[in-house]
Amino acid sequence: MKKFLLALLMLLVPLTASAQSQNLSIDGDHGKLAAVLQTPDGLANYPLVIICHGFTGKKESPLLTALANELEARGIASIRFDFNGHGASEGDFQDMTVLNEIEDAKKVYACAETLPNVTSISIAGHSQGGVVASMVAGQLGNKKIKAVVLMAPAAVLRDDAIRGSLFGAKYDSINPPESVEIFNGLRVGRNYIKTAQVLPIYETAEKFTGNALMIHGTGDIVVPYTYSLSYKKIYKRGEVELLDGVDHIFTGNEQRAAKIAADFLTLQLKK
């Protein structure tokens, strides 16, 4: 791992000269994680935001790409990556759990903190990635995480696992099967369900006491916006921005949501 980080540092030195997007390979919890480091133009030093995609998502999603571009325009770097079993990263989707996604994100953090030009690290996440981001911030604390942005955070996943329901698929929540098919042959494993049922989402997230923003559409039927309101209750320095009628993936409103997130992060990180 030390050799990998040293090689990475050598590779990234030229990034101080101009804006670049560079593909990275980071050791994750279940294999290599495919990641993109995006840096601003002409700055020797800059804050950085780790961006986490949602369940079945990927780093190239319109929302995440829009956020990375908005941050770059404001002089803020970002790393967005595919969780294990997603996109171009290694691992089997059926082995994915929220807990090992948390470990993936912490591995990305460990990589980010070695970069020579980074002045602070914040974290943002969409849907299940929002849950991961909130729990990583809670685990690492204010000294390591500067600010948090949660976009339609899917804290409903614990309730769904307890009810025995996942994207319309029903199962015995007391004794879940080895795997559950959700759509197009994609299956989640029993371990995902069992760990989700007892996941201490808010209990962990509330340990972060810095500035946090939740962005949620009132038209979200996958994760009702009330889950963002629940996050606000645990965050003493939390804000909520509700987008009227907008759905879970911010369809047609990706740029709008990205701008709201980037404006908030700019205010927090440029202080």
Sequence and secondary structure as in RCSB ss.txt:
>XXXX:A:sequence
MKKFLLALLMLLVPLTASAQSQNLSIDGDHGKLAAVLQTPDGLANYPLVIICHGFTGKKESPLLTALANELEARG
IASIRFDFNGHGASEGDFQDMTVLNEIEDAKKVYACAETLPNVTSISIAGHSQGGVVASMVAGQLGNKKIKAVVL
MAPAAVLRDDAIRGSLFGAKYDSINPPESVEIFNGLRVGRNYIKTAQVLPIYETAEKFTGNALMIHGTGDIVVPY
TYSLSYKKIYKRGEVELLDGVDHIFTGNEQRAAKIAADFLTLQLKK
>XXXX:A:secstr
 HHHHHHHHHHHGGGGTS EEEEEEEEETTEEEEEEEEE TT S EEEEEEE  TT  TT HHHHHHHHHHHHTT
 EEEEE  TTSTTSSS GGG  HHHHHHHHHHHHHHHTT TTEEEEEEEEETHHHHHHHHHHHHH TTT  EEEE
ES  THHHHHHHHTEETTEE  SSS  SEEEEETTEEEEHHHHHHHHT  HHHHHTT  SEEEEEEETT SSS T
HHHHHHHHH TTEEEEEETT  TT TT HHHHHHHHHHHHHHHHT 
